[in-house]
Amino acid sequence: MEKSDTRIGSYAPDFELPGIDGEVHHLARYLQKYRAIGAIFMCNRCSYVDLYLNRLKQIQTDFHDRGFTLIGINANNAIASPEDNFENMKSFAAKHQLNFPYLRDPTQDVARSFGAQITPEVFLLDGNSVVRYSGSIDDNPEAVELVQVSYLRNAIEQLLCGETVTPTHTQAVGCSLKWQ
């Protein structure tokens, strides 16, 4: 089941979002610098995000020098989920030593435009901002040693090698986004 808003093969919505580093981050600027971008909708309080953090940091480390970056985006309603407010995002990133940008989507417009529903849920974009993969990071959130298919890692490798990304979509597993 593909997303109803940003389908595979369509352009990703552009965005300008505040980062925990005090800067405003523009997707267009990332597209000038990287060959592939993984926009990952995540939050501070989801147990599935916690299970995947080390894998995400390793993906960032493994592919960064090849022209890839992850961009973490927190779109959870900070009133309903105070753990996800901007200050707590800074603490979360420091505690977990995130090695990729962590941005706030306070209006939830970016999450809606992408069609994100779950944390963590990833959208892999090529250098032209076309969505090539969306869904889950791999097939086993609970146990890294039992992973049989590393969906995101495989999709990045295929994209960077100029190959067709397959599969293009998997079902994201995690916590639901907290909407306003």
ABEGO torsion letter per residue (X at the ends): XBBAABBBGBBBBBBBBBBAAGBBBBAAAAAAABABBBBBBBBAABAAAAAAAAAAAAAAAAAAAAGBBBBBBBABBAAABAAABAAAAAAAAAAAGBABBBBBBAAGAAAAAAGBABOBBBBBBBAAGBBABBEBABABAABAAABABBAAAAAAAAAAAGBBBOBABBBBBEBBBBBX
